[in-house]
Structure formats: structure tokens, C-alpha cells
Amino acid sequence: MSIAIQNSREIQMYGSPKAQIMESIERSITYKFSGIGMIICGYMSDIQEMNERNQNGIYTETIRQTLNICKMLMMDNELGFKNV
């Protein structure tokens, strides 16, 4: 898959290219002091707030993309997954 197609797919799924998301996370003070789990918790808190204010569905797409970021971070960091 070409880089352009991959970036387009990631923008659709996450709202930004994965590399850009990871860059931002790795620069954050939360990541440096608390790790990826706290980043995921922060995203999930954001989702709760957006859901609470989602009148007329204005945040529906952002909620979906943020949930996808959480899933991506969990899978990439093997959080909560057990090899069977």
C-alpha cells in the first residue's frame, strides 16, 4: 500500500496520520511520566465529555476516531490482550 493511501486511511480512521498521533503522544508530559495507559484514559475521558455534549451528533465522527486511537494504542502496546 502506498504511503498516500495509508495516510488517507489513517486520517479517515484516526483524524490524523498515525505517525503524527504517536509523535504528539511521545512528546507529551503525560506519556513521559505516566505512560501509555494514562494517555488512553485521557482519550476515554475526552470521549465521555464529547458523548455528554453530542447534541445533534456534532461529535459522532470525532468520538469514533478517538475510540479508534484508543484501540490502536491498546493493540500496539499489547494492553489487555492475552496470547491464547
Secondary structure, 3 states (H helix, E strand, C coil): CCHHHHHHHHHHHHCCCHHHHHHHHHHCHHHHHHCHHHHHHHHHHHHHHHHHCCHHHCCHHHHHHHHHHHHHHHHHCCCCCCCC
